Amino acid sequence: MAKIPFSKLDIKVNTHDSVVCRENSKGEVVQYEVKNYLPIKEKMDLVSRIINQSTDDNGFYNPMRVKLYTTLEVVYAYTNLSFTEKMKEDLFKLYDIFVSTRIFNDVIAAMGEKEWAEIQESVWSTIKNIYEYKNSAMGILDAVSSDYNNMNLDATNIQAALGDSENLGLLRDIMTKLG
């Protein structure tokens, strides 16, 4: 079988956008665009933003936070809608607007079920992989090593503080009183 140069196909990345029409509260019809395909680099960045923003202080992925940030980030990435920094300050309100007015449903329908499924699958499988790693022997060793390094820095600070003659006198007084 003879090889045919790929360039002979003369094809490019799909940059087709769907147009969504929506009536605003003044009765005006407003059109916005939704990408049908997001390039893989942008999808990877999108998934990273969702993952990074969805953890709490303990590294737990709250499913409601994942849902919130997935909704917001998909609208930001796939549409040509712009938002002021002031609007982005109240993420909960913005999410509620997207969901309650069905704007998010319109975006999902316009981008296509395949794109939406790929984003969801990527987010949840990444979270699963993170949990699996954290609970693996290597993940546990990394956590212990990190804790040890932090403890070592604290021990160095304690040693330096104890080496100070003023602190040493205070320590002797405390030890004497403790017996």
Buried (B, 14 or more C-beta within 10 A) or exposed (E): EEEEEEEEEEEEEEEEBBEBEEEEEEEEEEEBBBBBBBEEEEBEBBBBBBBEBBBEEEEEBEEEBBBBBBBBBBBBBBBEBEEEEEEEEEBEEBBEEBBEEEBBEBBBBBBBEEBBEBBBEBBBEBBEEBBEEEEEEEBEEEEEEEEEEEEEEEEEEEEEEEEEEEEEEEEEEEEEEEE
